[in-house]
């Protein structure tokens, strides 16, 4: 998923296939000026299919270099790729990256299926973020309530002590 702070970071939330499982949780950076394929996905929010990652065109080369730089995957294991945007309410929240060792593997039908899956996944991820935010807000609200309650009870106790002290002083100073 993409970092919501506006930086060019994406965090790996899941790994499947032959990828290194240690990538889960890793932050991947992209440079909009040099990583053209990722930048295009961010701007267009459309599925991008690259049928031959061995191609030397600038677009394909930028993706291949970005992927290898961030994941450490050997170039020889990459023949074709598909980048699928995760979009919620017209906001790109992440991307699904699929690579295979077979050239020309991803067809239009696969892109349609991947986009349908990505749309459902994006909603689930967004719901998880909203749930986490709601839980955090509830915790802050409860802490605030407890702090207020504690403050009020301490204030009442101190006021009672002051009144008791004042009464004792008045009683002690009255002639017997």
C-alpha positions in Angstrom: 0.0 0.0 0.0 1.1 3.6 -0.6 2.1 5.8 2.3 -0.7 8.2 2.9 1.6 11.0 4.1 2.3 12.0 0.5 5.8 10.5 0.2 6.8 8.2 -2.6 6.8 5.1 -0.3 4.9 1.9 -0.7 4.9 -0.8 2.0 4.8 -4.5 1.0 1.8 -6.0 2.8 1.8 -9.4 1.2 4.0 -11.8 -0.8 3.1 -14.8 -2.8 4.9 -17.2 -5.1 8.7 -17.4 -5.3 9.3 -13.9 -3.9 11.4 -13.5 -0.8 9.1 -13.7 2.3 11.3 -11.2 4.1 10.0 -8.5 1.8 6.7 -8.4 3.8 6.6 -5.1 5.7 9.5 -3.6 3.7 9.1 0.0 2.5 9.7 0.4 -1.3 10.6 3.8 -2.6 9.9 5.1 -6.1 11.2 8.2 -7.9 8.5 9.7 -10.1 11.2 11.1 -12.4 13.1 7.8 -13.0 10.6 5.0 -12.2 8.2 5.8 -15.1 6.1 2.7 -14.9 5.3 3.2 -11.2 4.7 7.0 -11.8 2.3 6.2 -14.7 0.4 3.8 -12.5 0.1 6.4 -9.8 -1.1 9.0 -12.3 -3.4 6.9 -14.6 -4.8 4.4 -12.0 -5.0 2.0 -14.9 -3.7 -1.6 -15.3 -0.3 -1.7 -16.9 0.8 -4.9 -18.7 4.4 -5.4 -19.8 4.6 -8.5 -22.0 8.4 -8.6 -22.3 10.5 -7.3 -19.4 13.6 -8.1 -21.4 12.7 -5.1 -23.6 15.1 -2.2 -23.4 12.4 0.5 -23.9 12.6 3.2 -21.2 9.2 2.4 -19.7 9.8 -1.4 -19.2 13.4 -0.8 -18.2 12.3 1.6 -15.5 10.0 -0.9 -14.0 12.5 -3.7 -14.1 15.2 -1.6 -12.5 12.7 -0.4 -9.8 11.6 -3.9 -9.0 15.1 -5.4 -8.9 16.4 -2.4 -6.8 13.6 -2.7 -4.3 13.1 -6.5 -4.1 16.5 -7.9 -5.0 14.7 -10.3 -7.4 17.1 -11.5 -10.2 16.3 -10.1 -13.6 16.3 -13.6 -15.1 13.1 -14.5 -13.2 11.2 -11.7 -14.8 9.7 -12.1 -18.3 6.3 -10.3 -18.1 4.6 -8.2 -15.4 1.2 -6.7 -14.6 0.7 -3.6 -12.3 -2.8 -3.3 -11.0 -3.9 -0.2 -9.1 -5.7 -0.5 -5.8 -8.2 2.4 -5.9 -10.8 3.5 -3.4 -12.9 6.6 -4.0 -10.6 7.7 -6.8 -7.6 7.5 -4.5 -4.7 5.2 -5.3 -3.9 3.4 -2.0 -1.6 0.7 -3.4 -0.8 -1.6 -6.2 -0.8 -5.3 -7.0 2.4 -6.3 -8.8 2.5 -9.7 -10.6 5.6 -11.0 -12.3 6.2 -14.3 -14.1 9.0 -16.0 -16.0 6.8 -16.5 -19.0 6.9 -13.8 -21.7 3.5 -12.5 -22.9 1.7 -14.3 -20.1 -0.7 -11.6 -19.0 -3.6 -11.0 -21.4 -6.6 -8.6 -21.3 -8.8 -11.3 -19.5 -6.1 -11.6 -16.8 -6.0 -7.8 -16.4 -9.8 -7.7 -16.0 -9.8 -10.4 -13.4 -6.9 -8.8 -11.6 -8.6 -5.4 -11.6 -11.8 -6.9 -10.1 -9.7 -8.6 -7.4 -7.8 -5.4 -6.8 -11.0 -3.3 -6.4 -12.3 -5.7 -3.8 -8.9 -5.8 -2.0 -8.7 -2.0 -2.0 -12.1 -1.7 -0.3 -11.0 -4.3 2.3 -7.7 -2.5 2.9 -9.5 0.8 3.3 -12.0 -0.7 5.7 -9.1 -2.1 7.8 -7.5 1.3 7.9 -10.8 3.0 8.9 -11.3 0.3 11.6 -7.8 0.8 13.0 -8.4 4.6 13.0 -11.8 4.1 14.8 -10.2 1.9 17.4 -7.4 4.4 18.0 -9.9 7.3 18.2 -12.0 5.3 20.8 -8.8 4.6 22.8 -7.9 8.3 22.8 -11.5 9.2 23.8 -11.4 6.8 26.7 -8.0 8.0 27.9 -9.4 11.6 27.8 -12.5 10.6 29.7 -10.4 8.8 32.4 -8.0 11.8 32.7 -10.9 14.2 33.1 -12.5 11.9 35.7 -9.3 11.6 37.6 -8.7 15.3 37.5 -12.3 16.0 38.7 -12.0 13.5 41.6 -8.6 14.9 42.7 -10.0 18.4 42.5 -13.0 17.4 44.6 -10.7 15.8 47.2 -8.4 18.8 47.4 -11.5 21.1 47.7 -12.8 18.9 50.5 -9.4 19.1 52.3 -9.3 22.9 51.9 -12.8 23.2 53.3 -12.0 20.8 56.2 -8.8 22.7 57.0 -10.6 26.0 56.9 -13.4 24.7 59.2 -10.8 23.3 61.6 -8.9 26.6 61.7 -12.1 28.5 62.4 -13.2 26.1 65.1 -9.7 26.2 66.7 -9.6 30.0 66.7 -13.1 30.5 68.3 -13.0 31.2 72.1 -14.2 28.3 74.2 
